[in-house]
Amino acid sequence: MRVLVISDIHSNYTALETVIKDAGHFDSVWCLGDVVGYGPDPNACVELLSEQPNLVCVLGNHDVAALGRMPKESFNADARRALEWQERVLSASSMDFLKTLPQEYIPNEHVTLVHGSPRDPVWEYILNTLAARMNFDAFDTDLCFIGHTHVQSVFHYDTATDRVQMDIPQVGFPIKLTGKNILNPGSVGQPRDRDPRAAYGLFDTEKLTWEPQRVEYDIESVQARIRESRLPEKHALRLAEGW
Ligand code: ZN
């Protein structure tokens, strides 16, 4: 089975639509949370995502915030402004979708899916090998897919040496996965690794290969909608910078 793995769509419909087209054929979609927040198209993103085959989606911190389950004070001023706008526009069916999302999902014997980290599924960032090492003890499958950092990355755990290696994988080159790995497909709707192209990955459940991908999308059209919605200007600018 070929699985499209995506994360951190952040209400960016144009990026999501482009990724889905670019991915070609896939049998299933695993989404690692933060469907909403920041961007101008929360309802359209939920709708398009819901239409995808064999969709599995876990809960991100921005999804939790949209559900009103946490104090808005824990977000920075711009994120908070976007949240208040989103509260006004989110449809009842989008809210219903977000309410169904689990914090963790195990789609098969090899794989755990979370937004942040296996030991703190919604909030912890795995940005370096130390954070990754602490988390390799916190899941029982060989592979754990994460999002949240918006950085396309692979953490490989070498059990013989008890060391973790971090790789920024080369786009378009499938990696054969062995042993324990934590894999991040990067962010569809708001990349933060200085590469503004939308990020995603393709996972083959039989061959156990992982293929990180990037694709250009029409950033200007999204920026225009951010400005029309009077969302923070910073959210528009950062899309072009990939930060
Ligand atoms: Zn995010």
Residues whose N, C-alpha, C, O or C-beta is under 5 A from the ligand:
A	BS01	ZN	D8 D34 H148
